[in-house]
Amino acid sequence: MPQRTIAFGIMAAALKGASQFAPGAVLPPEPRLSRNLSAAAASLGIDVYVFSPDGFDPDTGKLAGCKFEQGGWKLALVPLPDVVYDRSFPKSADSQRRCAAALSGMSEWKHHERINGRLPSKLQVYDCLRGRSAIAPYLPQTAHYRTVAQLEEILPELPQGAVLKPAAGMQGRGFLHIEASPWTPGELTVFGRTRNNVPFKETFRSFAALGAWLQSFMGSSPFLVQPYLPLRSADDRPYDIRVLLQKDERGTWQVSGSAARLGSPDSLTSNLHGGGVAEPAADTLAANFMPTKAEHLLKKIHAISGQTALLLEESFGRFGELAFDFGLEPSGKLWLLEVNAKPGRESFHLTGDQKAAKLSIIRLLQYARYLTNRNAPTFPKAGESASDRLSRPESKHRP
Protein backbone atom coordinates (compact mmCIF):
# COMPACT_ATOMS: atom_id res chain seq x y z
CA MET A 1 0.00 0.00 0.00
CA PRO A 2 1.58 3.33 -1.06
CA GLN A 3 2.30 5.87 1.65
CA ARG A 4 0.33 9.09 1.64
CA THR A 5 1.98 12.24 0.37
CA ILE A 6 3.41 14.44 3.13
CA ALA A 7 3.30 18.23 2.89
CA PHE A 8 6.76 19.44 4.00
CA GLY A 9 6.80 23.18 4.57
CA ILE A 10 10.07 25.09 4.92
CA MET A 11 9.36 28.26 6.87
CA ALA A 12 11.31 31.40 5.98
CA ALA A 13 10.94 34.77 7.70
CA ALA A 14 10.20 36.35 4.29
CA LEU A 15 10.24 35.50 0.60
CA LYS A 16 11.91 37.83 -1.88
CA GLY A 17 9.61 39.16 -4.57
CA ALA A 18 6.53 37.58 -3.05
CA SER A 19 3.20 39.23 -2.38
CA GLN A 20 0.45 37.31 -0.64
CA PHE A 21 -1.24 34.85 -3.01
CA ALA A 22 0.16 36.61 -6.09
CA PRO A 23 1.34 34.04 -8.67
CA GLY A 24 4.73 34.40 -10.27
CA ALA A 25 8.45 34.06 -9.69
CA VAL A 26 9.91 34.22 -6.20
CA LEU A 27 13.22 33.35 -4.53
CA PRO A 28 13.50 31.62 -1.12
CA PRO A 29 16.33 32.75 1.23
CA GLU A 30 18.25 29.45 1.00
CA PRO A 31 17.61 28.36 -2.59
CA ARG A 32 20.15 25.54 -2.73
CA LEU A 33 18.91 23.87 0.47
CA SER A 34 15.28 24.21 -0.58
CA ARG A 35 16.02 23.02 -4.12
CA ASN A 36 17.94 19.97 -2.88
CA LEU A 37 15.11 19.06 -0.51
CA SER A 38 12.60 19.41 -3.34
CA ALA A 39 14.63 17.18 -5.65
CA ALA A 40 15.20 14.45 -3.05
CA ALA A 41 11.59 14.49 -1.85
CA ALA A 42 10.02 13.45 -5.14
CA SER A 43 10.87 9.76 -4.77
CA LEU A 44 9.78 9.69 -1.11
CA GLY A 45 6.21 10.86 -1.61
CA ILE A 46 6.92 14.22 0.03
CA ASP A 47 5.72 17.56 -1.31
CA VAL A 48 8.22 20.33 -0.46
CA TYR A 49 7.55 24.05 -0.57
CA VAL A 50 8.79 27.23 1.12
CA PHE A 51 6.45 29.64 2.89
CA SER A 52 6.60 32.74 5.07
CA PRO A 53 4.18 34.23 7.63
CA ASP A 54 2.95 36.69 5.00
CA GLY A 55 1.62 33.77 2.96
CA PHE A 56 -0.80 32.53 5.61
CA ASP A 57 -4.37 33.80 5.91
CA PRO A 58 -5.63 32.95 9.42
CA ASP A 59 -9.24 33.67 8.43
CA THR A 60 -9.43 31.14 5.59
CA GLY A 61 -6.59 28.78 6.52
CA LYS A 62 -5.09 29.22 3.06
CA LEU A 63 -1.33 29.21 2.56
CA ALA A 64 0.75 30.57 -0.29
CA GLY A 65 4.19 29.05 -0.80
CA CYS A 66 6.81 28.74 -3.47
CA LYS A 67 7.66 25.44 -5.15
CA PHE A 68 10.56 24.51 -7.39
CA GLU A 69 9.06 23.52 -10.74
CA GLN A 70 10.49 23.40 -14.24
CA GLY A 71 13.79 24.89 -13.14
CA GLY A 72 12.42 27.82 -11.19
CA TRP A 73 10.57 28.93 -8.06
CA LYS A 74 6.92 29.83 -8.43
CA LEU A 75 4.37 31.06 -5.92
CA ALA A 76 1.11 29.18 -5.59
CA LEU A 77 -1.47 28.00 -3.08
CA VAL A 78 -0.12 24.98 -1.16
CA PRO A 79 -1.65 22.62 1.40
CA LEU A 80 -1.08 23.34 5.07
CA PRO A 81 2.03 21.43 6.17
CA ASP A 82 2.13 18.04 7.86
CA VAL A 83 5.72 18.83 8.90
CA VAL A 84 7.35 22.26 9.33
CA TYR A 85 11.08 22.74 8.90
CA ASP A 86 11.80 26.12 10.50
CA ARG A 87 14.50 27.98 8.59
CA SER A 88 13.35 31.44 9.61
CA PHE A 89 16.01 33.86 10.79
CA PRO A 90 13.94 36.81 12.04
CA LYS A 91 15.80 40.13 12.01
CA SER A 92 13.47 41.82 14.49
CA ALA A 93 11.21 41.04 17.41
CA ASP A 94 8.21 41.83 15.21
CA SER A 95 9.35 39.35 12.57
CA GLN A 96 9.86 36.72 15.26
CA ARG A 97 6.34 37.31 16.59
CA ARG A 98 4.85 37.00 13.10
CA CYS A 99 6.62 33.67 12.54
CA ALA A 100 5.29 32.32 15.85
CA ALA A 101 1.79 33.61 15.17
CA ALA A 102 1.70 31.99 11.72
CA LEU A 103 2.71 28.59 13.10
CA SER A 104 0.17 28.89 15.89
CA GLY A 105 -2.55 29.93 13.44
CA MET A 106 -1.81 27.09 11.03
CA SER A 107 -1.95 24.55 13.84
CA GLU A 108 -5.52 25.69 14.60
CA TRP A 109 -6.54 24.68 11.10
CA LYS A 110 -4.39 21.52 10.86
CA HIS A 111 -1.99 19.76 13.21
CA HIS A 112 1.61 19.74 12.08
CA GLU A 113 4.82 18.27 13.46
CA ARG A 114 7.99 20.35 13.68
CA ILE A 115 11.40 19.03 12.77
CA ASN A 116 13.05 21.11 15.47
CA GLY A 117 12.24 22.71 18.74
CA ARG A 118 13.84 26.02 19.58
CA LEU A 119 16.96 26.47 21.64
CA PRO A 120 16.83 29.31 24.18
CA SER A 121 19.66 31.82 24.62
CA LYS A 122 23.29 30.72 24.64
CA LEU A 123 23.50 31.42 28.36
CA GLN A 124 20.45 29.27 29.08
CA VAL A 125 21.98 26.43 27.08
CA TYR A 126 25.22 26.89 29.03
CA ASP A 127 23.36 26.88 32.36
CA CYS A 128 21.54 23.70 31.32
CA LEU A 129 24.72 21.85 30.39
CA ARG A 130 27.13 23.04 33.08
CA GLY A 131 25.25 21.01 35.67
CA ARG A 132 25.82 17.82 33.69
CA SER A 133 29.03 16.13 34.75
CA ALA A 134 29.57 14.48 31.35
CA ILE A 135 29.55 17.82 29.49
CA ALA A 136 30.63 20.45 32.03
CA PRO A 137 34.42 19.89 31.56
CA TYR A 138 34.09 20.92 27.90
CA LEU A 139 32.28 24.22 28.49
CA PRO A 140 34.19 27.54 28.65
CA GLN A 141 33.21 29.59 31.69
CA THR A 142 30.45 31.94 30.51
CA ALA A 143 28.55 34.86 32.03
CA HIS A 144 26.42 37.78 30.92
CA TYR A 145 28.45 40.95 30.37
CA ARG A 146 26.97 43.73 32.49
CA THR A 147 29.62 46.40 33.15
CA VAL A 148 33.28 47.02 32.43
CA ALA A 149 33.92 46.34 36.14
CA GLN A 150 33.65 42.62 35.27
CA LEU A 151 36.58 42.94 32.88
CA GLU A 152 38.57 44.98 35.37
CA GLU A 153 38.12 42.14 37.87
CA ILE A 154 38.83 39.13 35.65
CA LEU A 155 41.47 40.34 33.18
CA PRO A 156 44.36 40.11 35.70
CA GLU A 157 43.49 36.40 36.05
CA LEU A 158 43.36 35.79 32.28
CA PRO A 159 46.83 35.91 30.70
CA GLN A 160 45.40 35.77 27.18
CA GLY A 161 42.49 38.10 27.80
CA ALA A 162 38.73 37.79 27.59
CA VAL A 163 36.19 37.37 24.81
CA LEU A 164 32.93 39.25 24.42
CA LYS A 165 30.39 37.96 21.90
CA PRO A 166 26.71 38.64 21.17
CA ALA A 167 24.35 36.39 23.13
CA ALA A 168 22.38 35.86 19.93
CA GLY A 169 25.22 36.35 17.48
CA MET A 170 25.95 34.50 14.26
CA GLN A 171 28.86 34.19 11.82
CA GLY A 172 31.41 35.84 14.14
CA ARG A 173 29.80 39.28 13.92
CA GLY A 174 30.47 41.44 16.96
CA PHE A 175 33.15 39.09 18.34
CA LEU A 176 35.69 40.90 20.57
CA HIS A 177 39.00 39.87 22.14
CA ILE A 178 40.10 42.16 24.95
CA GLU A 179 43.51 42.02 26.60
CA ALA A 180 45.60 44.17 28.89
CA SER A 181 48.97 45.31 27.56
CA PRO A 182 51.91 43.49 29.22
CA TRP A 183 54.16 46.46 28.45
CA THR A 184 52.06 49.60 29.04
CA PRO A 185 50.25 49.69 32.40
CA GLY A 186 46.58 50.55 32.04
CA GLU A 187 46.50 50.10 28.25
CA LEU A 188 43.77 47.82 26.85
CA THR A 189 43.50 46.49 23.31
CA VAL A 190 40.36 45.26 21.55
CA PHE A 191 40.61 43.08 18.45
CA GLY A 192 37.28 42.24 16.88
CA ARG A 193 34.74 42.20 14.11
CA THR A 194 32.05 44.81 13.55
CA ARG A 195 28.38 43.93 13.17
CA ASN A 196 29.13 43.90 9.42
CA ASN A 197 31.92 41.35 10.02
CA VAL A 198 34.77 43.77 9.29
CA PRO A 199 37.93 43.21 11.39
CA PHE A 200 39.25 46.11 13.48
CA LYS A 201 41.58 47.03 16.36
CA GLU A 202 41.10 49.68 19.06
CA THR A 203 43.33 50.76 21.97
CA PHE A 204 42.17 52.38 25.23
CA ARG A 205 44.09 54.04 28.07
CA SER A 206 41.64 53.15 30.84
CA PHE A 207 38.78 50.83 31.75
CA ALA A 208 36.48 53.86 31.86
CA ALA A 209 37.25 54.66 28.21
CA LEU A 210 36.85 50.99 27.26
CA GLY A 211 33.51 50.80 29.09
CA ALA A 212 32.13 53.83 27.27
CA TRP A 213 33.18 52.40 23.91
CA LEU A 214 31.69 48.99 24.71
CA GLN A 215 28.39 50.58 25.67
CA SER A 216 28.26 52.30 22.29
CA PHE A 217 29.37 49.17 20.39
CA MET A 218 26.85 46.85 22.07
CA GLY A 219 23.87 49.16 22.22
CA SER A 220 20.96 47.27 23.74
CA SER A 221 22.18 43.84 22.55
CA PRO A 222 23.13 41.35 25.30
CA PHE A 223 26.71 40.06 25.23
CA LEU A 224 28.47 37.14 26.89
CA VAL A 225 31.94 37.18 28.44
CA GLN A 226 34.33 34.21 28.37
CA PRO A 227 38.05 33.56 28.77
CA TYR A 228 40.00 33.82 25.53
CA LEU A 229 41.02 30.29 24.49
CA PRO A 230 44.03 29.55 22.23
CA LEU A 231 42.04 27.58 19.66
CA ARG A 232 44.55 27.74 16.84
CA SER A 233 46.16 25.26 14.51
CA ALA A 234 49.84 24.38 14.21
CA ASP A 235 50.18 27.06 11.51
CA ASP A 236 48.52 29.64 13.80
CA ARG A 237 45.08 29.75 12.20
CA PRO A 238 41.85 29.83 14.25
CA TYR A 239 39.83 26.71 13.60
CA ASP A 240 36.94 24.68 14.89
CA ILE A 241 35.22 21.39 14.14
CA ARG A 242 31.54 21.42 13.23
CA VAL A 243 29.50 18.24 13.60
CA LEU A 244 26.00 17.81 12.18
CA LEU A 245 23.77 15.38 14.06
CA GLN A 246 20.41 14.40 12.59
CA LYS A 247 17.71 11.87 13.30
CA ASP A 248 17.11 9.18 10.74
CA GLU A 249 14.07 7.22 9.55
CA ARG A 250 13.85 5.50 12.97
CA GLY A 251 14.15 8.70 15.00
CA THR A 252 17.71 7.78 15.99
CA TRP A 253 20.50 10.37 16.31
CA GLN A 254 23.23 9.88 13.71
CA VAL A 255 26.32 11.84 12.66
CA SER A 256 25.64 13.07 9.14
CA GLY A 257 29.01 14.73 8.71
CA SER A 258 31.77 16.83 10.22
CA ALA A 259 34.06 19.51 8.84
CA ALA A 260 36.80 21.84 10.01
CA ARG A 261 36.49 25.58 9.50
CA LEU A 262 39.73 27.59 9.39
CA GLY A 263 40.23 31.33 9.46
CA SER A 264 43.22 33.31 8.24
CA PRO A 265 46.21 33.75 10.59
CA ASP A 266 45.23 37.37 11.33
CA SER A 267 41.61 36.46 12.10
CA LEU A 268 39.95 35.86 15.47
CA THR A 269 37.29 33.50 14.15
CA SER A 270 36.98 30.63 11.73
CA ASN A 271 33.49 31.47 10.45
CA LEU A 272 33.01 30.97 6.73
CA HIS A 273 31.19 34.30 6.44
CA GLY A 274 34.24 36.00 7.95
CA GLY A 275 36.55 34.68 5.23
CA GLY A 276 37.19 31.20 6.62
CA VAL A 277 37.60 28.03 4.56
CA ALA A 278 36.43 24.47 5.14
CA GLU A 279 38.37 21.20 5.13
CA PRO A 280 37.51 17.61 6.04
CA ALA A 281 37.63 17.35 9.85
CA ALA A 282 39.78 14.22 9.80
CA ASP A 283 42.39 15.91 7.57
CA THR A 284 42.65 19.00 9.77
CA LEU A 285 42.96 16.97 12.96
CA ALA A 286 45.60 14.75 11.35
CA ALA A 287 47.60 17.87 10.43
CA ASN A 288 47.62 19.02 14.07
CA PHE A 289 47.94 15.80 16.06
CA MET A 290 49.46 12.34 15.82
CA PRO A 291 47.25 9.94 13.79
CA THR A 292 45.96 7.93 16.76
CA LYS A 293 45.19 11.08 18.75
CA ALA A 294 43.47 12.72 15.79
CA GLU A 295 41.23 9.69 15.35
CA HIS A 296 40.49 9.57 19.07
CA LEU A 297 39.60 13.29 19.14
CA LEU A 298 37.11 12.98 16.29
CA LYS A 299 35.41 10.03 17.95
CA LYS A 300 35.30 11.97 21.21
CA ILE A 301 33.79 14.99 19.45
CA HIS A 302 31.08 12.79 17.96
CA ALA A 303 30.38 11.15 21.33
CA ILE A 304 30.11 14.48 23.18
CA SER A 305 27.78 15.77 20.46
CA GLY A 306 25.48 12.77 20.90
CA GLN A 307 25.43 13.10 24.69
CA THR A 308 24.71 16.81 24.45
CA ALA A 309 21.85 16.30 22.01
CA LEU A 310 20.13 13.94 24.43
CA LEU A 311 20.59 16.32 27.35
CA LEU A 312 19.23 19.27 25.39
CA GLU A 313 16.14 17.29 24.45
CA GLU A 314 15.48 16.54 28.10
CA SER A 315 15.33 20.25 28.84
CA PHE A 316 14.05 21.88 25.68
CA GLY A 317 11.97 19.31 23.80
CA ARG A 318 12.45 17.42 20.58
CA PHE A 319 15.01 18.26 17.91
CA GLY A 320 15.57 16.65 14.53
CA GLU A 321 19.00 18.12 13.87
CA LEU A 322 21.65 20.00 15.79
CA ALA A 323 25.12 21.27 14.89
CA PHE A 324 27.94 21.42 17.42
CA ASP A 325 31.05 23.59 17.17
CA PHE A 326 34.19 22.44 18.99
CA GLY A 327 37.45 24.28 19.54
CA LEU A 328 40.76 22.57 20.25
CA GLU A 329 43.80 23.86 22.05
CA PRO A 330 47.22 22.74 20.78
CA SER A 331 47.32 20.21 23.64
CA GLY A 332 44.15 18.56 22.35
CA LYS A 333 41.93 20.03 25.07
CA LEU A 334 38.38 20.10 23.70
CA TRP A 335 35.86 22.90 24.16
CA LEU A 336 32.20 22.83 23.17
CA LEU A 337 31.74 26.36 21.85
CA GLU A 338 28.22 26.45 20.52
CA VAL A 339 25.10 24.49 19.60
CA ASN A 340 23.03 25.52 16.58
CA ALA A 341 19.45 24.39 16.00
CA LYS A 342 19.32 25.84 12.48
CA PRO A 343 22.59 24.63 10.96
CA GLY A 344 23.80 25.35 7.46
CA ARG A 345 25.48 22.87 5.14
CA GLU A 346 27.97 25.09 3.36
CA SER A 347 30.95 23.32 4.93
CA PHE A 348 30.07 20.03 3.22
CA HIS A 349 29.82 21.68 -0.18
CA LEU A 350 33.14 23.46 0.30
CA THR A 351 34.95 20.28 1.35
CA GLY A 352 33.38 18.26 -1.46
CA ASP A 353 31.88 15.81 1.04
CA GLN A 354 29.04 14.63 -1.17
CA LYS A 355 28.07 11.84 1.21
CA ALA A 356 27.52 14.26 4.09
CA ALA A 357 25.74 16.76 1.84
CA LYS A 358 23.30 14.07 0.64
CA LEU A 359 22.75 12.64 4.12
CA SER A 360 22.00 16.11 5.48
CA ILE A 361 19.11 16.32 2.99
CA ILE A 362 17.74 12.79 2.92
CA ARG A 363 17.70 12.36 6.70
CA LEU A 364 15.51 15.43 7.12
CA LEU A 365 12.95 13.91 4.77
CA GLN A 366 13.19 10.45 6.30
CA TYR A 367 12.69 11.91 9.74
CA ALA A 368 9.71 13.91 8.49
CA ARG A 369 8.15 10.63 7.31
CA TYR A 370 8.94 9.06 10.69
CA LEU A 371 7.24 11.92 12.54
CA THR A 372 4.02 11.50 10.58
CA ASN A 373 4.00 7.70 10.94
CA ARG A 374 5.03 7.26 14.57
CA ASN A 375 2.72 6.50 17.46
CA ALA A 376 5.02 7.84 20.21
CA PRO A 377 4.13 11.15 21.90
CA THR A 378 5.81 14.26 20.52
CA PHE A 379 7.25 15.32 23.88
CA PRO A 380 7.87 13.54 27.18
CA LYS A 381 4.85 12.95 29.34
CA ALA A 382 4.64 14.79 32.65
CA GLY A 383 7.31 13.45 34.96
CA GLU A 384 9.11 11.60 32.18
CA SER A 385 12.39 12.85 30.75
CA ALA A 386 13.80 12.18 27.33
CA SER A 387 16.48 10.01 28.91
CA ASP A 388 13.78 7.90 30.61
CA ARG A 389 12.39 7.03 27.23
CA LEU A 390 15.81 6.67 25.68
CA SER A 391 16.67 4.01 28.23
CA ARG A 392 13.92 1.75 26.94
CA PRO A 393 15.23 -0.76 24.40
CA GLU A 394 12.23 -0.40 22.10
CA SER A 395 12.63 3.38 21.80
CA LYS A 396 16.33 3.96 22.23
CA HIS A 397 17.54 7.30 20.84
CA ARG A 398 14.03 8.22 19.67
CA PRO A 399 12.15 11.42 20.45
N, C-alpha and C positions, 0 to 999 in steps of 0.2 A: 504493500500500500504506500503510495507516494506521500512524502511529508508535505504539510501545508506550507505555503509561501510565507516567509517572515518579513515584516516591514521593519527595516533597519534604518533608523534615522540618526544622522550625524548632526548634532546641534552646534551651530556657529553663533557667535554673538551678533553677526551681521553678514549679509551677502552683498557683494559689490555689484552695483548695477541693477539690483532687484527692487521692484515696488510690489506691494502686496497684491498677489493674484494676477499680476500683469505678465502675460506670456512673453517669452523672448530669451535672449542670451543673458547669462549671468556667470559670475566666477566665484566659487567658494574660496575661503581663506587658505586652505591647505589642499590645492588641487591634486597634487600627486597622491597624497594619502587617500583622498576621497575617490580618485580615479582607480587606484589599485584595489580598493575595497569593492568598488562597483564591478571591476573585471573579475575578481576572484569569487564574487557572490553568485554569479550567474549559474554556475554548476551546482551550487548548494541550495538552490531554491530560496534565495534571500534577495529581497528587493531593497537596494541601497539608494538613499537620497540624502541631500543636505538641506537643512532648514534653519531658520532663525526665528526669534520671538516675533518679529514683524510679520512673519508668514502665518501666524495662528490667529484665527478668529474665535474668541471664547464664546461668542453668542451662537455661532452655527456649528462649532467643532470642526470647521474646515481648516486644512493646512496646505499651504503652498510650499513647495520645496524644489530644489534643482536636481536634475538627474543627468547622468552622463549618457548621451545617446548620439549615435552616428558621429562620433568624434568631437562632440562639444557638449557644453552644459546648457540645459534649457529649463526654464521655470514652468512648473505645472502644478495642478492639484495632485496631492499624494495622500495615501491613507495615513491615518494616525499610526504612530510607530508601535510595534510590539516590543522593540528594544531601542533604547536611546544610548548613543555613544556621545558623551558630552565632550566636545572639542571647543567649547566657548572660552574665550580669553577676554572677559569684560574689561574695558578700560576705565570704567567709572562705576560708582556705587549704583547709579541709576540703571546702567546696562546690566549689572549683576542682578538687580531686582527684577528686571524685565525677563531675564533668562529663567529665574526661579518661578516667576508668575506663569510663564508659558508652560513650563513642565507641570506645574500644579494644575493649571487649567486643562491641559490635555489629559491628565490622569482622571479628571472628573468625567470626561467623555469616554475614555478607554484606558484600561490598566496597561501600563508598560513596565518592563524591567529596565534597569539601568546597568550598563557595563560596570561603571565605577561609582563608588561613593565619593565623598569630597573630603580631602584632608583639611584639617584646620590650619592655623598659623604654624610657622616653623617652630616657634617657641612651645606651642602646645604639643607638637609632635615630639620635640626634645624632652619635655616634661613627662610625656607618656613613656618614652623609651628609657630614660635615665634610671627609672626605678626597676628596670629589668636587668638582672645580673648578667644575662647572656649577651646583652647589647651595650650596656653602660660603658664598658672599657673602650669602646670604639667611638664614643661621642665626644667631640670637643666641648669644653666647658662653654656654656652659652647663657647670656642674660640679655634682657632688654636694655638698650642704651637710654639713659634718662638725662644725665648732665655730664659735663666735662670733668666733674669731680671724680666720676668713676675711673676715667682714664688716668687722672692724676694719682689715684690710689693704686691702680694695678700695673701701670707701665714700669715702675721700678722693679717689679717682680717678673717682668716678661722681657728677657734679653733681646728677643727678635720683634718685639712690638705687639700691637693688637690689631684686630680686624674689625671694621664696622661694615655691615651689609644690610640692605633693605630686608625687612621681615617678610615682605611679599615680593622680593626681587626675582628677576629672571635674567639669564644670559650675561651675568657679570656686571650689569649696569648698576652704578652707584656703589661699587665695591671699593673700600678704602683700607689702606695699610698705614697705620700710624706708629711711628717710632721716635724715641728720644735720641738726640744726637749724643754719641759717646765722646765727642770732642768739644762741643760747645754747650756748656751748662745752660739749661732752660730752653734750648732750641728744639723744636718739634717739626718733623717732616711728614707730610701726607702724600703717599703715592696712591693713585686711584683711577677710576673711570667715571666719567660724567653719566648723567641719565641717558645721554645719547651714545654711550659706550666709547667715548673718546678718552684716551689716556692723558693724565696730567700729573703735575707735581707742584706742591705748595709747601712753603716753609713759614713757621710761626715762631715768635720770640717768647711767647708765654702761653699758658693754658687758657688764660682769659681770651686771648686773641683767637686761639684754636676753637674755643667753645662758641664764640660769636660766629665764626665762619661755618662751623658744623650746623649751627641752628639755621643759618641761611641755606646751606646745601641740602639739608634734610627736609626743611619745611615742616609739614604736618605728618610726613610719612614715618612710621615706626621703623627703627633700626635695631639690629642685634649686635652685641659685642662679643668677640671671641679672641683667644690667643692666636697670634700669627703662627702658622705651622709651616715648616720647611718642606712643602710637598712638591719637590722638584726632582727632575730626572738627573741621570749621571752627566748629561750635557747641559745642565742648569736650565731646563725648561719646565714651567709649571705643567703638571699633567694630573689627570684623574682617570678612573676606570668607571665607565657607566655600564650597568647591568639592567637588561630589560627582563622582568618576570611577567609572565602571562598565564592565565588559566586556559586549559585545553578543553577538548570536547567532553571530558569527564569532570570538569570543574577542579582540576588538579593544578597546582602551581608548577610551572616549568620555566627554565631559563630559555628564552628565545634567542638571546645573543648578548654579547658584551663587546665593548670597544674602548680604546684609550683615546682621550682627547688631549692634545698637546698645544700649549701656547708658545709664543716666541720667547726667547731668552729675556727680553726686556718687558715682558708682560706679567701681570699679577695673576691672571686667570687663564684657564684653558678653554673657555667657552668658544664654540665654533663661531658664534655671532661676533665675538671679539677678535677674530682673526686666527683662531685656533685651527688645527688640522686633526684628522682622525686616523688611527691606525688599529689593526687588530690587537686586542688586549693582550693576547698571549705573546705576540711579537714584542710589544713595548715592555712587558714584564721581563721577558728573556733578555732584553737589552740592558736591563738595570739590575738583575739578580742572577745568581747561579741557576742553571736549568731546574734542578729539583725544588729550589725555593720558589722560583717563578711559578711552577706548576702548583705547588702547595698554596701560594698566595691566591691564585685564581680560584681554586677550589674553596678556599676559606671565604673569599668574597662572595661566591655563589651561595655558600651555606649561610652566611650572615644575612644576605638578602632574603633568603627563604624564611629564616627565623623572624626577621623584622616584619615581613609581610603578614605572617600569622599574628604577630602581636598587634599590629596596626588594625587588623580586622576585628580583633577582640574589642578594641576601644572605639573604633570609628565606623564599623559596619563593613559591608562587602566591597571588595575591589576585584576587578577583572584583570588589571595590569598595573604595575608600578615600576618605576625606574629608580635605581639607587646609584648615587655617585660616591665613589670612594677615593680618598687621597692616600698617598703612601709617602712616608719619610724614607730617606736613603737607607735607614736601618731595616726597613720592611714593616715598620709600625703602621697599622691600618687605622684609618679614620673614616667613619661614615659621615659624609658631609651633608647629604641632602636626600630627600625622598620626593619623587615627582609623580603625581597621580594623572598627569596629562603629558606623557612623554612623547618626544619626537622620535623620528627614525633616521634622521639625516646621517648619523654616524655610520650606519650600516651601508648606506649608499656610497658614502665617501671611501669606506674601506673596501668596497666591492664584495661585501659579505652577502651574497645573494640568498644563501640559506636563511640567515637571520632576517633579512628583509622580507622574504616570503612567509616565514613563520610568524613574523609580527603582524602580518595581514590575516593569514588563514586562521590563526588561533582566535583572533577577535570574533570572526564569523562562526567558528565552531563553538565558541563559548556562548555566543548569542543563541545558537540553536539549543545548546544545553539549558540555558536559562528558561527558554520557552517550553522545554519538554520535561523539566525536572519536577518532582513532587515535593522536594525539601522546602522548608520555609526560607524566605529571602534573607531574614536576619535571625540571630539567635532569639530563642524564646526568653521570656523573663526569667532571670536567674541562671541562664545558660550562656556560657561564653563560647567564642569560636573554638577555643582550644578544647572545650568539653566535647564538641561535636567532632573535632579533628581526631580525637583520641579513639573514636569508634572505628573499628576496622572497615565497616561497610560505607563510611563516608569520609575516609581519611583525605585530608587536604581539600575538602570541598566546602563551598560557602554555605 
